[in-house]
């Protein structure tokens, strides 16, 4: 993750400092680079949380996870 963040931000800064992109494009690129690192990490933490290592009632935690994955009822 940190390699992608580093390369993406340095590449965007290079483009900005050499006049290849303007300030608005730089802002969008940096936001996209950060988002491309943060969003997959959040998704992975949600779906691949080691629930068997959490203290407390494991069956209740599993039921809550299934309910969250099912989404709202219509």
mmCIF file of the N, C-alpha and C atoms, coordinates in Angstrom:
data_MODEL
# 
_entry.id   MODEL 
# 
loop_
_atom_site.group_PDB 
_atom_site.id 
_atom_site.type_symbol 
_atom_site.label_atom_id 
_atom_site.label_alt_id 
_atom_site.label_comp_id 
_atom_site.label_asym_id 
_atom_site.label_entity_id 
_atom_site.label_seq_id 
_atom_site.pdbx_PDB_ins_code 
_atom_site.Cartn_x 
_atom_site.Cartn_y 
_atom_site.Cartn_z 
_atom_site.occupancy 
_atom_site.B_iso_or_equiv 
_atom_site.pdbx_formal_charge 
_atom_site.auth_seq_id 
_atom_site.auth_comp_id 
_atom_site.auth_asym_id 
_atom_site.auth_atom_id 
_atom_site.pdbx_PDB_model_num 
ATOM 1   N N  . UNK A 1 1  ? 0.829   -1.188  0.000   1.00 0.00 ? 1  UNK A N  1 
ATOM 2   C CA . UNK A 1 1  ? 0.000   0.000   0.000   1.00 0.00 ? 1  UNK A CA 1 
ATOM 3   C C  . UNK A 1 1  ? 0.869   1.244   0.000   1.00 0.00 ? 1  UNK A C  1 
ATOM 4   N N  . UNK A 1 2  ? 1.888   1.295   0.826   1.00 0.00 ? 2  UNK A N  1 
ATOM 5   C CA . UNK A 1 2  ? 2.694   2.507   0.908   1.00 0.00 ? 2  UNK A CA 1 
ATOM 6   C C  . UNK A 1 2  ? 3.484   2.743   -0.381  1.00 0.00 ? 2  UNK A C  1 
ATOM 7   N N  . UNK A 1 3  ? 3.839   1.676   -1.090  1.00 0.00 ? 3  UNK A N  1 
ATOM 8   C CA . UNK A 1 3  ? 4.565   1.842   -2.352  1.00 0.00 ? 3  UNK A CA 1 
ATOM 9   C C  . UNK A 1 3  ? 3.687   2.547   -3.381  1.00 0.00 ? 3  UNK A C  1 
ATOM 10  N N  . UNK A 1 4  ? 2.437   2.149   -3.478  1.00 0.00 ? 4  UNK A N  1 
ATOM 11  C CA . UNK A 1 4  ? 1.520   2.796   -4.414  1.00 0.00 ? 4  UNK A CA 1 
ATOM 12  C C  . UNK A 1 4  ? 1.262   4.248   -4.061  1.00 0.00 ? 4  UNK A C  1 
ATOM 13  N N  . UNK A 1 5  ? 1.119   4.511   -2.774  1.00 0.00 ? 5  UNK A N  1 
ATOM 14  C CA . UNK A 1 5  ? 0.920   5.895   -2.337  1.00 0.00 ? 5  UNK A CA 1 
ATOM 15  C C  . UNK A 1 5  ? 2.133   6.752   -2.667  1.00 0.00 ? 5  UNK A C  1 
ATOM 16  N N  . UNK A 1 6  ? 3.307   6.225   -2.411  1.00 0.00 ? 6  UNK A N  1 
ATOM 17  C CA . UNK A 1 6  ? 4.536   6.971   -2.662  1.00 0.00 ? 6  UNK A CA 1 
ATOM 18  C C  . UNK A 1 6  ? 4.715   7.233   -4.149  1.00 0.00 ? 6  UNK A C  1 
ATOM 19  N N  . UNK A 1 7  ? 4.599   6.196   -4.959  1.00 0.00 ? 7  UNK A N  1 
ATOM 20  C CA . UNK A 1 7  ? 4.794   6.360   -6.398  1.00 0.00 ? 7  UNK A CA 1 
ATOM 21  C C  . UNK A 1 7  ? 3.737   7.278   -6.996  1.00 0.00 ? 7  UNK A C  1 
ATOM 22  N N  . UNK A 1 8  ? 2.497   7.111   -6.584  1.00 0.00 ? 8  UNK A N  1 
ATOM 23  C CA . UNK A 1 8  ? 1.420   7.937   -7.130  1.00 0.00 ? 8  UNK A CA 1 
ATOM 24  C C  . UNK A 1 8  ? 1.570   9.411   -6.797  1.00 0.00 ? 8  UNK A C  1 
ATOM 25  N N  . UNK A 1 9  ? 1.896   9.711   -5.559  1.00 0.00 ? 9  UNK A N  1 
ATOM 26  C CA . UNK A 1 9  ? 2.038   11.116  -5.179  1.00 0.00 ? 9  UNK A CA 1 
ATOM 27  C C  . UNK A 1 9  ? 3.280   11.745  -5.790  1.00 0.00 ? 9  UNK A C  1 
ATOM 28  N N  . UNK A 1 10 ? 4.370   11.006  -5.868  1.00 0.00 ? 10 UNK A N  1 
ATOM 29  C CA . UNK A 1 10 ? 5.579   11.546  -6.492  1.00 0.00 ? 10 UNK A CA 1 
ATOM 30  C C  . UNK A 1 10 ? 5.361   11.761  -7.982  1.00 0.00 ? 10 UNK A C  1 
ATOM 31  N N  . UNK A 1 11 ? 4.680   10.836  -8.637  1.00 0.00 ? 11 UNK A N  1 
ATOM 32  C CA . UNK A 1 11 ? 4.394   10.994  -10.064 1.00 0.00 ? 11 UNK A CA 1 
ATOM 33  C C  . UNK A 1 11 ? 3.513   12.204  -10.322 1.00 0.00 ? 11 UNK A C  1 
ATOM 34  N N  . UNK A 1 12 ? 2.499   12.385  -9.489  1.00 0.00 ? 12 UNK A N  1 
ATOM 35  C CA . UNK A 1 12 ? 1.616   13.537  -9.651  1.00 0.00 ? 12 UNK A CA 1 
ATOM 36  C C  . UNK A 1 12 ? 2.373   14.837  -9.395  1.00 0.00 ? 12 UNK A C  1 
ATOM 37  N N  . UNK A 1 13 ? 3.218   14.851  -8.394  1.00 0.00 ? 13 UNK A N  1 
ATOM 38  C CA . UNK A 1 13 ? 4.013   16.037  -8.107  1.00 0.00 ? 13 UNK A CA 1 
ATOM 39  C C  . UNK A 1 13 ? 4.991   16.341  -9.242  1.00 0.00 ? 13 UNK A C  1 
ATOM 40  N N  . UNK A 1 14 ? 5.567   15.315  -9.838  1.00 0.00 ? 14 UNK A N  1 
ATOM 41  C CA . UNK A 1 14 ? 6.453   15.510  -10.982 1.00 0.00 ? 14 UNK A CA 1 
ATOM 42  C C  . UNK A 1 14 ? 5.686   16.160  -12.136 1.00 0.00 ? 14 UNK A C  1 
ATOM 43  N N  . UNK A 1 15 ? 4.498   15.636  -12.412 1.00 0.00 ? 15 UNK A N  1 
ATOM 44  C CA . UNK A 1 15 ? 3.682   16.210  -13.485 1.00 0.00 ? 15 UNK A CA 1 
ATOM 45  C C  . UNK A 1 15 ? 3.313   17.651  -13.209 1.00 0.00 ? 15 UNK A C  1 
ATOM 46  N N  . UNK A 1 16 ? 2.995   17.974  -11.962 1.00 0.00 ? 16 UNK A N  1 
ATOM 47  C CA . UNK A 1 16 ? 2.639   19.350  -11.602 1.00 0.00 ? 16 UNK A CA 1 
ATOM 48  C C  . UNK A 1 16 ? 3.839   20.275  -11.730 1.00 0.00 ? 16 UNK A C  1 
ATOM 49  N N  . UNK A 1 17 ? 4.974   19.849  -11.207 1.00 0.00 ? 17 UNK A N  1 
ATOM 50  C CA . UNK A 1 17 ? 6.146   20.725  -11.211 1.00 0.00 ? 17 UNK A CA 1 
ATOM 51  C C  . UNK A 1 17 ? 6.738   20.925  -12.606 1.00 0.00 ? 17 UNK A C  1 
ATOM 52  N N  . UNK A 1 18 ? 6.459   20.014  -13.542 1.00 0.00 ? 18 UNK A N  1 
ATOM 53  C CA . UNK A 1 18 ? 6.970   20.147  -14.900 1.00 0.00 ? 18 UNK A CA 1 
ATOM 54  C C  . UNK A 1 18 ? 5.917   20.674  -15.880 1.00 0.00 ? 18 UNK A C  1 
ATOM 55  N N  . UNK A 1 19 ? 4.797   21.100  -15.365 1.00 0.00 ? 19 UNK A N  1 
ATOM 56  C CA . UNK A 1 19 ? 3.774   21.711  -16.208 1.00 0.00 ? 19 UNK A CA 1 
ATOM 57  C C  . UNK A 1 19 ? 2.975   20.736  -17.052 1.00 0.00 ? 19 UNK A C  1 
ATOM 58  N N  . UNK A 1 20 ? 3.047   19.449  -16.743 1.00 0.00 ? 20 UNK A N  1 
ATOM 59  C CA . UNK A 1 20 ? 2.302   18.452  -17.511 1.00 0.00 ? 20 UNK A CA 1 
ATOM 60  C C  . UNK A 1 20 ? 0.832   18.466  -17.115 1.00 0.00 ? 20 UNK A C  1 
ATOM 61  N N  . UNK A 1 21 ? 0.565   18.670  -15.841 1.00 0.00 ? 21 UNK A N  1 
ATOM 62  C CA . UNK A 1 21 ? -0.806  18.770  -15.337 1.00 0.00 ? 21 UNK A CA 1 
ATOM 63  C C  . UNK A 1 21 ? -0.938  20.063  -14.550 1.00 0.00 ? 21 UNK A C  1 
ATOM 64  N N  . UNK A 1 22 ? -2.185  20.518  -14.376 1.00 0.00 ? 22 UNK A N  1 
ATOM 65  C CA . UNK A 1 22 ? -2.408  21.739  -13.594 1.00 0.00 ? 22 UNK A CA 1 
ATOM 66  C C  . UNK A 1 22 ? -2.810  21.374  -12.157 1.00 0.00 ? 22 UNK A C  1 
ATOM 67  N N  . UNK A 1 23 ? -3.072  22.397  -11.345 1.00 0.00 ? 23 UNK A N  1 
ATOM 68  C CA . UNK A 1 23 ? -3.355  22.192  -9.923  1.00 0.00 ? 23 UNK A CA 1 
ATOM 69  C C  . UNK A 1 23 ? -4.611  21.350  -9.696  1.00 0.00 ? 23 UNK A C  1 
ATOM 70  N N  . UNK A 1 24 ? -5.646  21.562  -10.499 1.00 0.00 ? 24 UNK A N  1 
ATOM 71  C CA . UNK A 1 24 ? -6.881  20.800  -10.340 1.00 0.00 ? 24 UNK A CA 1 
ATOM 72  C C  . UNK A 1 24 ? -6.648  19.316  -10.650 1.00 0.00 ? 24 UNK A C  1 
ATOM 73  N N  . UNK A 1 25 ? -5.923  19.035  -11.736 1.00 0.00 ? 25 UNK A N  1 
ATOM 74  C CA . UNK A 1 25 ? -5.628  17.647  -12.079 1.00 0.00 ? 25 UNK A CA 1 
ATOM 75  C C  . UNK A 1 25 ? -4.767  16.989  -11.004 1.00 0.00 ? 25 UNK A C  1 
ATOM 76  N N  . UNK A 1 26 ? -3.828  17.745  -10.464 1.00 0.00 ? 26 UNK A N  1 
ATOM 77  C CA . UNK A 1 26 ? -2.985  17.231  -9.381  1.00 0.00 ? 26 UNK A CA 1 
ATOM 78  C C  . UNK A 1 26 ? -3.838  16.846  -8.174  1.00 0.00 ? 26 UNK A C  1 
ATOM 79  N N  . UNK A 1 27 ? -4.782  17.700  -7.823  1.00 0.00 ? 27 UNK A N  1 
ATOM 80  C CA . UNK A 1 27 ? -5.652  17.421  -6.672  1.00 0.00 ? 27 UNK A CA 1 
ATOM 81  C C  . UNK A 1 27 ? -6.469  16.158  -6.898  1.00 0.00 ? 27 UNK A C  1 
ATOM 82  N N  . UNK A 1 28 ? -7.023  16.008  -8.108  1.00 0.00 ? 28 UNK A N  1 
ATOM 83  C CA . UNK A 1 28 ? -7.803  14.808  -8.417  1.00 0.00 ? 28 UNK A CA 1 
ATOM 84  C C  . UNK A 1 28 ? -6.927  13.558  -8.396  1.00 0.00 ? 28 UNK A C  1 
ATOM 85  N N  . UNK A 1 29 ? -5.724  13.665  -8.931  1.00 0.00 ? 29 UNK A N  1 
ATOM 86  C CA . UNK A 1 29 ? -4.828  12.510  -8.937  1.00 0.00 ? 29 UNK A CA 1 
ATOM 87  C C  . UNK A 1 29 ? -4.439  12.080  -7.526  1.00 0.00 ? 29 UNK A C  1 
ATOM 88  N N  . UNK A 1 30 ? -4.098  13.031  -6.678  1.00 0.00 ? 30 UNK A N  1 
ATOM 89  C CA . UNK A 1 30 ? -3.721  12.690  -5.307  1.00 0.00 ? 30 UNK A CA 1 
ATOM 90  C C  . UNK A 1 30 ? -4.912  12.089  -4.557  1.00 0.00 ? 30 UNK A C  1 
ATOM 91  N N  . UNK A 1 31 ? -6.096  12.641  -4.768  1.00 0.00 ? 31 UNK A N  1 
ATOM 92  C CA . UNK A 1 31 ? -7.292  12.074  -4.136  1.00 0.00 ? 31 UNK A CA 1 
ATOM 93  C C  . UNK A 1 31 ? -7.539  10.648  -4.617  1.00 0.00 ? 31 UNK A C  1 
ATOM 94  N N  . UNK A 1 32 ? -7.350  10.404  -5.910  1.00 0.00 ? 32 UNK A N  1 
ATOM 95  C CA . UNK A 1 32 ? -7.542  9.054   -6.450  1.00 0.00 ? 32 UNK A CA 1 
ATOM 96  C C  . UNK A 1 32 ? -6.501  8.082   -5.904  1.00 0.00 ? 32 UNK A C  1 
ATOM 97  N N  . UNK A 1 33 ? -5.264  8.536   -5.780  1.00 0.00 ? 33 UNK A N  1 
ATOM 98  C CA . UNK A 1 33 ? -4.198  7.679   -5.241  1.00 0.00 ? 33 UNK A CA 1 
ATOM 99  C C  . UNK A 1 33 ? -4.506  7.307   -3.792  1.00 0.00 ? 33 UNK A C  1 
ATOM 100 N N  . UNK A 1 34 ? -4.901  8.284   -3.008  1.00 0.00 ? 34 UNK A N  1 
ATOM 101 C CA . UNK A 1 34 ? -5.218  8.004   -1.604  1.00 0.00 ? 34 UNK A CA 1 
ATOM 102 C C  . UNK A 1 34 ? -6.447  7.103   -1.505  1.00 0.00 ? 34 UNK A C  1 
ATOM 103 N N  . UNK A 1 35 ? -7.458  7.392   -2.303  1.00 0.00 ? 35 UNK A N  1 
ATOM 104 C CA . UNK A 1 35 ? -8.666  6.565   -2.301  1.00 0.00 ? 35 UNK A CA 1 
ATOM 105 C C  . UNK A 1 35 ? -8.395  5.128   -2.720  1.00 0.00 ? 35 UNK A C  1 
ATOM 106 N N  . UNK A 1 36 ? -7.491  4.954   -3.695  1.00 0.00 ? 36 UNK A N  1 
ATOM 107 C CA . UNK A 1 36 ? -7.190  3.604   -4.168  1.00 0.00 ? 36 UNK A CA 1 
ATOM 108 C C  . UNK A 1 36 ? -6.417  2.797   -3.128  1.00 0.00 ? 36 UNK A C  1 
ATOM 109 N N  . UNK A 1 37 ? -5.884  3.441   -2.122  1.00 0.00 ? 37 UNK A N  1 
ATOM 110 C CA . UNK A 1 37 ? -5.222  2.721   -1.040  1.00 0.00 ? 37 UNK A CA 1 
ATOM 111 C C  . UNK A 1 37 ? -6.145  2.527   0.157   1.00 0.00 ? 37 UNK A C  1 
ATOM 112 N N  . UNK A 1 38 ? -6.966  3.513   0.441   1.00 0.00 ? 38 UNK A N  1 
ATOM 113 C CA . UNK A 1 38 ? -7.794  3.477   1.645   1.00 0.00 ? 38 UNK A CA 1 
ATOM 114 C C  . UNK A 1 38 ? -9.037  2.611   1.465   1.00 0.00 ? 38 UNK A C  1 
ATOM 115 N N  . UNK A 1 39 ? -9.732  2.747   0.349   1.00 0.00 ? 39 UNK A N  1 
ATOM 116 C CA . UNK A 1 39 ? -10.996 2.025   0.152   1.00 0.00 ? 39 UNK A CA 1 
ATOM 117 C C  . UNK A 1 39 ? -10.800 0.507   0.163   1.00 0.00 ? 39 UNK A C  1 
ATOM 118 N N  . UNK A 1 40 ? -9.850  -0.055  -0.585  1.00 0.00 ? 40 UNK A N  1 
ATOM 119 C CA . UNK A 1 40 ? -9.669  -1.514  -0.505  1.00 0.00 ? 40 UNK A CA 1 
ATOM 120 C C  . UNK A 1 40 ? -9.270  -1.994  0.893   1.00 0.00 ? 40 UNK A C  1 
ATOM 121 N N  . UNK A 1 41 ? -8.507  -1.188  1.617   1.00 0.00 ? 41 UNK A N  1 
ATOM 122 C CA . UNK A 1 41 ? -8.131  -1.558  2.972   1.00 0.00 ? 41 UNK A CA 1 
ATOM 123 C C  . UNK A 1 41 ? -9.353  -1.612  3.881   1.00 0.00 ? 41 UNK A C  1 
ATOM 124 N N  . UNK A 1 42 ? -10.241 -0.644  3.743   1.00 0.00 ? 42 UNK A N  1 
ATOM 125 C CA . UNK A 1 42 ? -11.460 -0.645  4.550   1.00 0.00 ? 42 UNK A CA 1 
ATOM 126 C C  . UNK A 1 42 ? -12.349 -1.839  4.201   1.00 0.00 ? 42 UNK A C  1 
ATOM 127 N N  . UNK A 1 43 ? -12.474 -2.145  2.923   1.00 0.00 ? 43 UNK A N  1 
ATOM 128 C CA . UNK A 1 43 ? -13.280 -3.294  2.505   1.00 0.00 ? 43 UNK A CA 1 
ATOM 129 C C  . UNK A 1 43 ? -12.684 -4.588  3.053   1.00 0.00 ? 43 UNK A C  1 
ATOM 130 N N  . UNK A 1 44 ? -11.372 -4.729  2.936   1.00 0.00 ? 44 UNK A N  1 
ATOM 131 C CA . UNK A 1 44 ? -10.715 -5.944  3.442   1.00 0.00 ? 44 UNK A CA 1 
ATOM 132 C C  . UNK A 1 44 ? -10.887 -6.070  4.946   1.00 0.00 ? 44 UNK A C  1 
ATOM 133 N N  . UNK A 1 45 ? -10.774 -4.973  5.668   1.00 0.00 ? 45 UNK A N  1 
ATOM 134 C CA . UNK A 1 45 ? -10.947 -5.032  7.120   1.00 0.00 ? 45 UNK A CA 1 
ATOM 135 C C  . UNK A 1 45 ? -12.372 -5.413  7.498   1.00 0.00 ? 45 UNK A C  1 
ATOM 136 N N  . UNK A 1 46 ? -13.349 -5.011  6.709   1.00 0.00 ? 46 UNK A N  1 
ATOM 137 C CA . UNK A 1 46 ? -14.736 -5.344  7.024   1.00 0.00 ? 46 UNK A CA 1 
ATOM 138 C C  . UNK A 1 46 ? -15.033 -6.816  6.743   1.00 0.00 ? 46 UNK A C  1 
ATOM 139 N N  . UNK A 1 47 ? -14.642 -7.303  5.572   1.00 0.00 ? 47 UNK A N  1 
ATOM 140 C CA . UNK A 1 47 ? -15.013 -8.652  5.172   1.00 0.00 ? 47 UNK A CA 1 
ATOM 141 C C  . UNK A 1 47 ? -14.093 -9.735  5.724   1.00 0.00 ? 47 UNK A C  1 
ATOM 142 N N  . UNK A 1 48 ? -12.857 -9.385  6.045   1.00 0.00 ? 48 UNK A N  1 
ATOM 143 C CA . UNK A 1 48 ? -11.915 -10.402 6.476   1.00 0.00 ? 48 UNK A CA 1 
ATOM 144 C C  . UNK A 1 48 ? -11.473 -10.209 7.923   1.00 0.00 ? 48 UNK A C  1 
ATOM 145 N N  . UNK A 1 49 ? -12.344 -9.663  8.732   1.00 0.00 ? 49 UNK A N  1 
ATOM 146 C CA . UNK A 1 49 ? -12.065 -9.487  10.151  1.00 0.00 ? 49 UNK A CA 1 
ATOM 147 C C  . UNK A 1 49 ? -12.035 -10.864 10.815  1.00 0.00 ? 49 UNK A C  1 
ATOM 148 N N  . UNK A 1 50 ? -10.975 -11.186 11.548  1.00 0.00 ? 50 UNK A N  1 
ATOM 149 C CA . UNK A 1 50 ? -10.903 -12.509 12.183  1.00 0.00 ? 50 UNK A CA 1 
ATOM 150 C C  . UNK A 1 50 ? -11.841 -12.586 13.390  1.00 0.00 ? 50 UNK A C  1 
ATOM 151 N N  . UNK A 1 51 ? -13.108 -12.829 13.136  1.00 0.00 ? 51 UNK A N  1 
ATOM 152 C CA . UNK A 1 51 ? -14.121 -12.821 14.184  1.00 0.00 ? 51 UNK A CA 1 
ATOM 153 C C  . UNK A 1 51 ? -13.881 -13.903 15.240  1.00 0.00 ? 51 UNK A C  1 
ATOM 154 N N  . UNK A 1 52 ? -13.220 -14.965 14.849  1.00 0.00 ? 52 UNK A N  1 
ATOM 155 C CA . UNK A 1 52 ? -12.959 -16.040 15.811  1.00 0.00 ? 52 UNK A CA 1 
ATOM 156 C C  . UNK A 1 52 ? -11.948 -15.617 16.877  1.00 0.00 ? 52 UNK A C  1 
ATOM 157 N N  . UNK A 1 53 ? -11.246 -14.530 16.674  1.00 0.00 ? 53 UNK A N  1 
ATOM 158 C CA . UNK A 1 53 ? -10.283 -14.038 17.661  1.00 0.00 ? 53 UNK A CA 1 
ATOM 159 C C  . UNK A 1 53 ? -10.854 -12.942 18.557  1.00 0.00 ? 53 UNK A C  1 
ATOM 160 N N  . UNK A 1 54 ? -12.045 -12.456 18.242  1.00 0.00 ? 54 UNK A N  1 
ATOM 161 C CA . UNK A 1 54 ? -12.662 -11.405 19.035  1.00 0.00 ? 54 UNK A CA 1 
ATOM 162 C C  . UNK A 1 54 ? -13.241 -11.974 20.325  1.00 0.00 ? 54 UNK A C  1 
ATOM 163 N N  . UNK A 1 55 ? -13.110 -11.243 21.424  1.00 0.00 ? 55 UNK A N  1 
ATOM 164 C CA . UNK A 1 55 ? -13.722 -11.721 22.669  1.00 0.00 ? 55 UNK A CA 1 
ATOM 165 C C  . UNK A 1 55 ? -15.244 -11.541 22.615  1.00 0.00 ? 55 UNK A C  1 
ATOM 166 N N  . UNK A 1 56 ? -15.932 -12.336 23.364  1.00 0.00 ? 56 UNK A N  1 
ATOM 167 C CA . UNK A 1 56 ? -17.381 -12.173 23.431  1.00 0.00 ? 56 UNK A CA 1 
ATOM 168 C C  . UNK A 1 56 ? -18.116 -13.333 22.783  1.00 0.00 ? 56 UNK A C  1 
ATOM 169 N N  . UNK A 1 57 ? -19.361 -13.081 22.472  1.00 0.00 ? 57 UNK A N  1 
ATOM 170 C CA . UNK A 1 57 ? -20.252 -14.098 21.947  1.00 0.00 ? 57 UNK A CA 1 
ATOM 171 C C  . UNK A 1 57 ? -20.044 -14.246 20.440  1.00 0.00 ? 57 UNK A C  1 
ATOM 172 N N  . UNK A 1 58 ? -19.348 -15.281 20.027  1.00 0.00 ? 58 UNK A N  1 
ATOM 173 C CA . UNK A 1 58 ? -19.037 -15.493 18.610  1.00 0.00 ? 58 UNK A CA 1 
ATOM 174 C C  . UNK A 1 58 ? -20.288 -15.722 17.764  1.00 0.00 ? 58 UNK A C  1 
ATOM 175 N N  . UNK A 1 59 ? -21.277 -16.531 18.201  1.00 0.00 ? 59 UNK A N  1 
ATOM 176 C CA . UNK A 1 59 ? -22.469 -16.711 17.363  1.00 0.00 ? 59 UNK A CA 1 
ATOM 177 C C  . UNK A 1 59 ? -23.227 -15.402 17.135  1.00 0.00 ? 59 UNK A C  1 
ATOM 178 N N  . UNK A 1 60 ? -23.276 -14.539 18.130  1.00 0.00 ? 60 UNK A N  1 
ATOM 179 C CA . UNK A 1 60 ? -23.961 -13.260 17.959  1.00 0.00 ? 60 UNK A CA 1 
ATOM 180 C C  . UNK A 1 60 ? -23.212 -12.387 16.959  1.00 0.00 ? 60 UNK A C  1 
ATOM 181 N N  . UNK A 1 61 ? -21.894 -12.432 16.985  1.00 0.00 ? 61 UNK A N  1 
ATOM 182 C CA . UNK A 1 61 ? -21.104 -11.669 16.032  1.00 0.00 ? 61 UNK A CA 1 
ATOM 183 C C  . UNK A 1 61 ? -21.316 -12.186 14.612  1.00 0.00 ? 61 UNK A C  1 
ATOM 184 N N  . UNK A 1 62 ? -21.388 -13.501 14.451  1.00 0.00 ? 62 UNK A N  1 
ATOM 185 C CA . UNK A 1 62 ? -21.639 -14.079 13.134  1.00 0.00 ? 62 UNK A CA 1 
ATOM 186 C C  . UNK A 1 62 ? -23.025 -13.681 12.623  1.00 0.00 ? 62 UNK A C  1 
ATOM 187 N N  . UNK A 1 63 ? -24.026 -13.685 13.484  1.00 0.00 ? 63 UNK A N  1 
ATOM 188 C CA . UNK A 1 63 ? -25.370 -13.294 13.085  1.00 0.00 ? 63 UNK A CA 1 
ATOM 189 C C  . UNK A 1 63 ? -25.402 -11.833 12.652  1.00 0.00 ? 63 UNK A C  1 
ATOM 190 N N  . UNK A 1 64 ? -24.687 -10.987 13.357  1.00 0.00 ? 64 UNK A N  1 
ATOM 191 C CA . UNK A 1 64 ? -24.619 -9.576  12.986  1.00 0.00 ? 64 UNK A CA 1 
ATOM 192 C C  . UNK A 1 64 ? -23.922 -9.400  11.651  1.00 0.00 ? 64 UNK A C  1 
ATOM 193 N N  . UNK A 1 65 ? -22.875 -10.168 11.399  1.00 0.00 ? 65 UNK A N  1 
ATOM 194 C CA . UNK A 1 65 ? -22.153 -10.074 10.134  1.00 0.00 ? 65 UNK A CA 1 
ATOM 195 C C  . UNK A 1 65 ? -23.035 -10.517 8.975   1.00 0.00 ? 65 UNK A C  1 
ATOM 196 N N  . UNK A 1 66 ? -23.803 -11.588 9.176   1.00 0.00 ? 66 UNK A N  1 
ATOM 197 C CA . UNK A 1 66 ? -24.706 -12.062 8.132   1.00 0.00 ? 66 UNK A CA 1 
ATOM 198 C C  . UNK A 1 66 ? -25.791 -11.025 7.859   1.00 0.00 ? 66 UNK A C  1 
ATOM 199 N N  . UNK A 1 67 ? -26.302 -10.403 8.913   1.00 0.00 ? 67 UNK A N  1 
ATOM 200 C CA . UNK A 1 67 ? -27.321 -9.380  8.734   1.00 0.00 ? 67 UNK A CA 1 
ATOM 201 C C  . UNK A 1 67 ? -26.779 -8.167  7.972   1.00 0.00 ? 67 UNK A C  1 
ATOM 202 N N  . UNK A 1 68 ? -25.536 -7.790  8.245   1.00 0.00 ? 68 UNK A N  1 
ATOM 203 C CA . UNK A 1 68 ? -24.938 -6.669  7.531   1.00 0.00 ? 68 UNK A CA 1 
ATOM 204 C C  . UNK A 1 68 ? -24.720 -6.984  6.063   1.00 0.00 ? 68 UNK A C  1 
ATOM 205 N N  . UNK A 1 69 ? -24.314 -8.207  5.769   1.00 0.00 ? 69 UNK A N  1 
ATOM 206 C CA . UNK A 1 69 ? -24.083 -8.606  4.386   1.00 0.00 ? 69 UNK A CA 1 
ATOM 207 C C  . UNK A 1 69 ? -25.390 -8.706  3.607   1.00 0.00 ? 69 UNK A C  1 
ATOM 208 N N  . UNK A 1 70 ? -26.485 -9.063  4.283   1.00 0.00 ? 70 UNK A N  1 
ATOM 209 C CA . UNK A 1 70 ? -27.771 -9.188  3.612   1.00 0.00 ? 70 UNK A CA 1 
ATOM 210 C C  . UNK A 1 70 ? -28.326 -7.838  3.208   1.00 0.00 ? 70 UNK A C  1 
ATOM 211 N N  . UNK A 1 71 ? -28.001 -6.807  3.966   1.00 0.00 ? 71 UNK A N  1 
ATOM 212 C CA . UNK A 1 71 ? -28.477 -5.474  3.632   1.00 0.00 ? 71 UNK A CA 1 
ATOM 213 C C  . UNK A 1 71 ? -29.857 -5.218  4.187   1.00 0.00 ? 71 UNK A C  1 
ATOM 214 N N  . UNK A 1 72 ? -30.417 -4.036  3.888   1.00 0.00 ? 72 UNK A N  1 
ATOM 215 C CA . UNK A 1 72 ? -31.739 -3.698  4.400   1.00 0.00 ? 72 UNK A CA 1 
ATOM 216 C C  . UNK A 1 72 ? -32.835 -4.533  3.733   1.00 0.00 ? 72 UNK A C  1 
ATOM 217 N N  . UNK A 1 73 ? -33.860 -4.797  4.502   1.00 0.00 ? 73 UNK A N  1 
ATOM 218 C CA . UNK A 1 73 ? -34.987 -5.560  3.961   1.00 0.00 ? 73 UNK A CA 1 
ATOM 219 C C  . UNK A 1 73 ? -35.991 -4.613  3.326   1.00 0.00 ? 73 UNK A C  1 
ATOM 220 N N  . UNK A 1 74 ? -36.543 -5.053  2.199   1.00 0.00 ? 74 UNK A N  1 
ATOM 221 C CA . UNK A 1 74 ? -37.502 -4.200  1.472   1.00 0.00 ? 74 UNK A CA 1 
ATOM 222 C C  . UNK A 1 74 ? -38.914 -4.422  1.943   1.00 0.00 ? 74 UNK A C  1 
# 
